[in-house]
Amino acid sequence: MPKMKTKRGAAKRFKMTGTGQIKRSKAFTSHILTKKSTKRKRNLRKSGLVDSTDLKGMRRILPYL
């Protein structure tokens, strides 16, 4: 059986943490920022974690992460 291929677009967007969770960046940060509050934009700068319900699919597209 051949090796599985990693989805390269996903590999550029996600990183694995030391405990096996997948780290992600938050959306809604690129444009239309004037109507968003400073507090909201500051919180969007922080990274988040992929939800546990999505982990099975994420491990399928990122087999070697």
KAFENCOR-V808497 format. One record per run of one state. SS is the DSSP state (a for helix, b for strand, c for the rest). FROM is the first residue (numbers start at 1). TO is the last residue. Records with the same first field share a line. If there is no record, write none. Layout:
BEGIN
SS = FROM-TO, FROM-TO
END
This chain:
BEGIN
c = 1-7, 12-14, 17-21, 25-37, 45-47, 50-51, 62-65
a = 8-11, 38-44, 52-61
b = 15-16, 22-24, 48-49
END
